[in-house]
Amino acid sequence: MPVDESLQPLLALLNAPGVPKLSDGTPEAARLNFRRFTVDARQPESLVPVASVEDVTIDSEGVALPGRVYRPEADGPVPTIVFFHGGGFVIGDIDTHDDQVRWICREVGAVVLSVGYRLAPESQWPGPVDDALTAVEWALSHVASLGGDAARVAVAGDSAGGNLAAVVAQERRDVIAAQLLIYPATDFADVYPSMSENSDGYFLTGADMVWFSANYVPPSAELADPRLSPLRGRLDGLPPAVVVTAEFDPLRDAGDAYAAALEAAGVRTIAHRFDGLIHGFFGLPGISPASEKAVRITCASFRELLA
């Protein structure tokens, strides 16, 4: 099917001559452009309402990371979700993904801890992985003041954040209750058809992916290391998962492959491929009814796993 009609004006704007791509300049310039596209373009009154929002410091073993805690309208213990934002491990932050986390908080009915992990190239792999693990340990030690339900601590993330969530779920499969992987990057060691099929014109480009990888992955890294490519890891015994992909996304096939591999390993998996949508749709409910519907379906599935 074609790209959803509601997304076509946005893509026309992004693809217009003279509009810089994420990978056109320095990491600093890309971060600024991404914030202009997300934070600066957002109207405060459009944000999804939640019960409360609190900035915190995730402090552990000499590492201090910014965090933000979102609480839903709920009585009694609720799940806690540790969320890792997308952005190719190079761009993005707690602010750029503020409304996405609000959607998850409200629709899943969970406390969400959004994590400001250190970005590449200043902190290359495995630095963000270490930060993600630190954040989960912090959440586990503070669960009484977060959601209050130690049996339901989950991880979630989109794109690069989906990669981190998948890696953390493998590393701490003993304590993670569920994982929400939104168009995740799951395999740096192979090339999939969707990478060329959707390499240009759909927001995330093939050139962007090459640039992100060059900034994140040091030359000495083994691309098949499961902490980099979770598809290459041991999948049996992992917590149940919701895996979400989009039709017009370079990461589509790798995400679909991860969902299939989880199912083959006996992991309870709810897989959604949303036709007509693009990478990043989880941040676009405000302009795209189809994206809003996909976000609601995704959150309902994750709420089901955490029930």
Secondary structure, 3 states (H helix, E strand, C coil): CCCCHHHHHHHHHHCCCCCCCHHHCCHHHHHHHHHHHCCCCCCHHHCCCCCEEEEEEEEECCEEEEEEEEECCCCCCEEEEEEECCCCCCCCCCCCCHHHHHHHHHHHHCEEEEECCCCCCCCCCCHHHHHHHHHHHHHHHCCCCCCEEEEEEEEEEECHHHHHHHHHHHHCCCCCCCEEEECCCCCCCCCCHHHHHCCCCCCCCHHHHHHHHHHHCCCCCCCCCCCCCHHHCCCCCCCCEEEEEEEECCCHHHHHHHHHHHHHCCCCEEEEEEEEEECCHHHCCCCCHHHHHHHHHHHHHHHHHHC
